[in-house]
Amino acid sequence: MTIEEIRASTEQKMTKSLDNLKSGLAKVRTGRAHPGLLEQITVDYYGTPTPLSQVANLTLVDARTIGVAPWEKKMVAVVEKAIRESDLGLNPAGSGDLIRVPMPPLSEERRRELTKVVKSEGEDCKVAVRNIRRDANEQLKKMIKDKLISEDDERRAQEDTQRLTDRFVAEIDKILAQKEAEIMTV
């Protein structure tokens, strides 16, 4: 393995960690409606647990309401029940073929709890990025031990890995600040 391959692998892994953070934060509820909130809900579709997005069309009716339109008429009651029983605290209302899911306004206390959740997710992502950096540095040390690279090359590669880590940590901080501002906006 070369220094370039280690760098490319490290950057790829850090990007994956960042993508996981983004998808995790998309599920954290803000005051606005967002179809992504319902994506992790599973519905009993003919005896098979199936993601809601595979049995219904998820749309935004307005800023505070998500519309769920099941593709089969007999799935309306099942989908409604699944949303109601999820841990999201939502109360769907069926009207014919469309289920309306209004987003209740968040209390100040709930907003503060959500910012703690967001910070925790961000911290987990930072830890993952630092672990990836550590793994890359260990690979570089092994290459020096096996006399595949010089100490100068190793030092430059470690500095490069550190710059990469700093860039991703700064990006994580930026994403967290945006999400916290979004949550705290009434």
N, C-alpha and C positions, 0 to 999 in steps of 0.2 A: 504494500500500500504506500502511496506517495503522500507528500505533504498536501498537495492539491486535492487528492481524493479525501483525505481526512477533513480538510476545510469544507469541501462540498458536502460531505456527509453531515458534518456538524451543523452547517447552515440549514440543510434540509430538515434535520431533526428539530432545530430551534424554530423553524417556520411551522412545523407540525404542532409544536407546543403552543405557539401563538394562535394557530387556527383552532386548536382545541379550546383555548381560553375564549376566543371570540364566539364559538358555538355555545360554550357553557354560559357566557354572559347573555346571549340572545334569549336564553330561557328564563333569566331573572326578570321578573315583572317590573315594569315601570308604570307610570300612571296611564300610559297610552295602550291601546289594544295593539296586539302584534300576533299574526297567525303562527309564528314560531313557538309561542307559548303552548299551543295545543299539540305540537308535533310529537312530544314524547308520550302522549296518552295512547294506550292500546285499547282496542275494541275487540270484543268477542265476535269474530266474523265466521259464522258456521263452525264454531268450536275451535277456531284458531286465533290466538292473540295476534292482532294485526295493527300496525300503526294507523292512527286516525287519518293521516294524509293519504293512505292507500284505499280508504273506503269512502272518503268524502272530499269535497272541494272546500278549501279554507280561504275565506276572503275577508276583507275589511269592509264592514257596512258603513261605519263612521269612525271617528277618532277613539271612541270608547266602546265599540262593539265589534266583535268578530262574528262573521256569518259562516255557518257550517252547513253545507248542502250535501247530504249523503247521496251516493249514486243509486242506491236502491231504497225505495220508499219504506220497506219494512225495517230498514236499519236506523230510521230516525229515533225511535225509542231507545235502542241499544246505545247509539252514539250519545244521546242526551244523558243516559244513565252513567256512561263511562266518564263524561265530562264532570258530572255532578260528584261522582265518587273519587275523582282525582284529588290530589293534595293541594290543588291550586286555589281552593276556596271560591270557585265560580258557580254561578247559578244559571244554567242555560234555560232558555224559554223557547219551546217549539211553536212554530206557526206554519202549519202545512208541511211543505218540503224543506223549509229553511229553519235551522236552529240558530237563534240569536244568543250570543254569549256576551252580556254586558260586563265591562270591567268596573268593579267597584272602586271608588276613589281610595287612595292609600292614606292612612293616617300618618302623622309625623313620626310616631314611634315605629311603625312598620317600615317607613322609609329609612330610618336609621338602622334597623335590623338588616334591611337589604343592602345598605352600603357596607355593613360588616361582612356579609356574605360575599360581596363583590371583592372586597379587599382580601379576603381569605383565598378566593379563586386566583386572584392576581399573585398572591404570595406563593401559592402552589406552583404557578406557572414559572415564577422567577426561580424557584428551587429546581424545577425541571431543567431550565436553561443552564443553571450553574452546574447541575450534574452532567449535562451534555458537555460543558466546557471541561470539567474534570476528566471525563472519559477521553476527550480529544487530547488533553495534556498527557494522560497516561500512555496513550498510543505513541505520542511523540517521544516520551521518555524511553519507551520500549525500543523505538527505532534507533535512538542514540546508543542504547545498551547493545543492540545488535550491530552497531556501527554502520547503519544505513544512511545516516545524515550526520552533519557536523553539529557541534554545540551552538554555533552561530545560527545555523538554519533552524535549530530547535527553538532558540530564543525568539527569533523573528516570527516563527509559526505560533508560538505561545502568545506573543504580543498581538498578532493578527486575530487569534482566537479570543483574546480579551476584548479587542475592539468590537468584534462580532457580538460577544456577550453584552457589552455595554450598549450597543445599538438595540439589541432585542429587549433589554431591561428598560431602556428609555421608551421603546414602543409600547411595552406592557404598561408602564406608568401613564402614558398618554391615553391608552384605551381605558384604563381604570378611571382616570380623571373625567373622561367624557361620559362614561357610564354612571359615575357618581353624580355628576351634574344633571344627567337625564333623570335619575331617580329622585333627586331632591327638588326638581322643578315641579311646582304644583300646577 
